[in-house]
């Protein structure tokens, strides 16, 4: 049953980054950027967006990343607006998908609980465990999407927040951010492992889910 429980985590951990990066590729392409298509990211193949380290963090810490889609703001008619849309729309997409799935799960939960209780009373134990794990799979899928939306606000590459912050800071500050990109990434990973990131992501994710629950 532990293996089955682990398998129930895979769809959320795998698909949440795919949804994010696929949306980014489509938005940038619509805005006139040929770069995502040139690198093969305008595709429905989910494995194109797979990044093993980010996937591991999604499974372990419920936040992570996919294979970053390359974009070129030089192709946008309005560079600032293009960058803003390319990096904010995927955040909203993850958030909307997560809230929608969690809302459906919330509506269906009483019926699933009644079905589960009825099967348990009649002694049918295998479906009882299966329903419980499907329950967990749906909930975790929502958690991954909502958490990823919040996580991407952090201004560290490859998070969307780093690109959005560069729109509002001076060119000198932007250059310094690029210079310290690697140390900031290492610090972010350490903060993930130590649970510091969850102190920021967790309450915001819980707020959104509580609103849907109520």
N, C-alpha and C positions, 0 to 999 in steps of 0.2 A: 504493500500500500504506500510505502514511502516513495517508491519509484513512480507510482501513479500520481501521487501528490506533486512530485517534481515535474512530471510531464505537463501537469495542468498550468505550470508557471511559464512554459515555453512560448505559447502564443503571444502573451502580453509582452514579454521580454524581447521577442523577435520582431513583432509587428509594429510596436510603438515607434521605434526609430525608423522603420521603413516608411510609415505614414508621414513622419516628419520630413525625411530627406526626399521622398518622392514628391511631396507637395512643394518643397523648395525648388526642385528641378523643373516642375511644371510651371510654377509662377515665374521663375527667371526666364524660361523659354517663351512664355506668353509675352513677356516684356521686351522681347527681341534679342535675348542673349542666346547665341548658338552653342555656348560652351558645354552645358549639360548634355545636349544631344550629341555633340562631338565626342564626348567621353563615354557615351552609352548609358547615361543615367535617365533618359526619357524612355523608360521601360517599365513593364508590369512584372518583371522578374524580381521578386523580393530579395534574392540572394545577392543582387548587384549592390544592395545597400547594407549588406552584412559587414559588421566590423567586430572581430572576435573579442577584443578587450572591452569595448563598449557593451557588447552582449553579456559578457561575464559580469560587469558591474550592474547591468539591468537585472540579472538573475539574483545577484547577491545583495545589492543595495537599493533595488527598485528604481534607480536612475542610471542613465548611461548615454550612449550615443551610437549612431550608425556611421556608415562610411560617408564622410563629408562630401557633398556634391560641389564640384568646382563651379564657380560663377565668375563672370567678368562684368563689373558695373559699367565699363566703358561703352557697352552696347545699349545701355538704357537711355531713353530720350531725356529723362530727368533722373540723374544719378542718385540723388538723395532719396527721392520718392521710390525709385526702383529697389534700392538696397533695403529701405524700410519695409516695403511690401514683401520682398523675397524672404526676409528673415522674421517678419511678424506673422504672416499668414500661416506658416507651418506651426507656430506656437498655438495660434487660435484653433487650427485643425486638430492638433492633439487634444487640446482642452475640450473642444466640442465633441469629438469622438468619445473621449473618456466620460464626460458628463452624460452623453446620450446613452452609452452602454450601461453606465451605473444607474441611470434613471429607469431603463428597461428592467434591469436586474431588481431594482427596488420594487417595481410594480409586480413583477412575477414572483418575488420571494415568498409571499404568503401561500400562493398555490403550490410552489415547490416544497415548502415546509409541510403542508398538509399531505402531499403525495408521499414525501419522505416518511412522515409519521405513519401513514397507512401501510406502507411497505414494511416498516419496522415491526408494526403490530402483527402483521401476517407472517412474520418470520423470514421475509425475503431480504437477506442481508446484503448480497452483492449489489443490487441496484441502489440500496440505501447509501453505500459508500460511493457509488458512481455519481449519484446526484450531489452528494456533498462535495466531491471533487470538481464537478462541473460548476457548481456554485462558486467554488474558490477560483476556478479558471476565469469566469466572467468578471468577478470582482477584481482579480489581480490585473486583468486586461485594462479595466478602467483605471486602476491605481497607477499602472505604468504610463498610460497616456497623460493623465493629469499631472503626475509627478514630472514627466519629461517636459511638459509645457512650462512648468515652474522652473525646473532645472536649467532650461535654456535661457533664462533671464540672467544667469550668472555671466559676468563679462570676461570670460576666459575662453580662448579658442579651444575646441571648435564650437562652443556654445554660441547661439545666435546673439546673446547679449553683448559679446565682444564687438560684433559688427555694428550693432545698433548704438553702442556707446561711442564708437568712432565717428558717428554722424553728428554728435553734439559737442565733442571735445576739440581742442585746437589741433592743427596738424602736428605740432611738436609733441603733444601728449599722445597722439595716435602713433607716432614713430616710437616713442618710449614703450608703449604697450606692445608693439611688435617686437621690440628688442628683448623684452622680458617675457616673451610668450612661453618659452620652454620652462623656465622656473615657475611661472604661474600655473602651468599645467601640472607640474609635479606637486605643487602645493595643493591644487584642487584634488588630486588623487589622494593625497594624504588626508585631506579634510573629509573626503568620502569615506575612507577606511576608518577614520576615527569617529565618524558619526556627526561631524560638525555640519556638513551639508544638510543632513536630515533635520537638523535643528531649524534650518531655514525653509527647506522644501516641505517637511512634514506638516507643520501647522497650516500652511497655505493650502496644501492638498486636502487636509482634513476639513478646512473651512468650506471649500467647494463641495466636497462630498456630503458634509453636514447639511448644506443648503438644499442639495438635491434630496437627501433623505427626509428632511422636514417637509 
